[in-house]
Amino acid sequence: MRRLLFLFLSFLFTLHAAAATYYVTVAGLGGEPDYEQRFTANAKDLDKVFRGITGAHVVTLTGAQATAAQLRAVLSNVAQQATATDDFVLVLIGHGSFDGTEYKFNLVGPDLTAAEIAAMCDRIPSKRQLVVDTTSSSGGAVAALERSGRVVIAATKSGTEKNATVFARYFVESLQDSSADVDKNESLTAAEAYTYASRKTAAFYESQKRLATEHAVFNDTGHGEAVRDAGNGQGQLMASFTLLRYGAAQKAASDPAKQSLLAKKEELEQKIDVLKYNKAAMDPAEYKQQLTAALLELARVQGELDK
């Protein structure tokens, strides 16, 4: 009996180990060139990381491809291909809106509501799912997205936190910085990524001496209010949801040249955020000159990182 039990458990482990992960990333409508570039760059960084994962199925929608019709088609395809043992990850980057009742993810053309996105995810058979909504007003989407077996992470605590967020940048960075792997087991969980991004976001506002306009929250029990910290049952699924494992595919993260480029990229993105914050108090010509210079340098650094 012990041998049969051992063989059965080994079989289950093999099934889980062989399971694939489907990663879908969408960079929504930017509205302005700097937002457009930032959202696209974040999505491309995620795409690069996810494509380095063995067994990953990766789709990334940016620019003109970031439409409701395209996203429906992609998620419909995932629903047909994925199995119950596969993991599913959806990352939304960009702007969101909330009218007091309904959240919408801003896309090229018609927007999608949180309820519509949830319905598409519900048709995907994966029992373990992760939805990371890094947009403004994303807290207003949690109630519609939450479901048993699904981790929902939002960049804002409510739909009323409507300013553009920086959470996406640090969520992406958590997948590139080995220090995010707190327990040093060469495996990054959704909980570790969330903690890293939340801490970095708070530090950004403190460093700029600005009142924080975003406070990330999550829900992984499928019911109740979203929370900022683990406890009372919240956080268990998130802590067990592996986003990636370190190894040969993550060599770039330990490459000193790449690290310096990543640091430069973060510095430039922070500079752009500060410029936008101080726009009203700046001479329009000076603002445009500094913003253009920062955007061009950011594009150059991004090009070096993409090599």
Steps between C-alpha positions, in 0.01 A plus 500: 500500500783740585663430165172557316447825691853612416447425130166685502649809665794489258253489212316805631829686546604414144170637368550827690865531399412441135217755504546806283437864577315736268612864525292775339614862533311801367633855479187712466443841348759754613331818384832689503836406341682463832232273647483304175874441507504411868212253476648337190845476658357335814307249289804420287712447812243252631484331162878452503494350849208269433648371173807388692290260706496137393152380410351849490238608248535875455283760326560874533271766355632854451427800280234450235464134603377594848129487418202334665453275195863385508490430873177301462661295224815434704311396814264285294803322355645448849163361614520242222862399561552519877415216734389500862857429616652790307550841663367818341639852547343821366677834545322825415718810454374851428210722600175399662186692587227466762165680503405398852342176385695352211872468423627512143841413356591758236582343163533608139137534397229377740608442860437182696329488838631295791192278472574429133864417576391275788254315275778427249733377773222283645489305173867406534515156668817571701416451866783732608486850354671832563365835379726800559326830422758776523280781369357808662167430675582126493371456854155544353547180297577259785142414599412400144821305441522302823425128483607187683843392376581843358747750645403859419757775550409866447728803500244715685289431808184634338353629177539856628882496487497628143852634444739316268688232693864394527419154641541333158863610478590338830295188435703450183819577690417231758536241224840640405650557846610185683467682835122469459548129571494556876535137605781443248348179360556612140124526452303824487142481624216744436519593869870589473437704186209681664700580814798622300288722272297641791813585698672662201188700414475638852872584497458689173240736646706547816814582300307761301336639816161446342175377647450145373210478257505121468490220756518145362259235630421136427240232551569128458210342688235577241280699737504799733693824487845537348781542754846654504670234715472125540299358790167344594522261209601761245837446333531122508426440132707802398797365696478166318454641150838484324557765235844384391800297606851637481772326305653511156204696364565780749870557430430853389383588850844413640694670219665816642460680168129425495460601864651840432266546204200402710606752766534769234158414362342533846675833552364632170147376570508670840623821335207486257255450789647799687480715187133413450429574866665843474361582154259770623782692670744480208550715193328307213805518273735382778260216590482385138877519457576298815225246433614446140862452610397249770277305260775478237750379759245248632449367148878464458540313828203278417664420166819391680297280735320339205828394334 
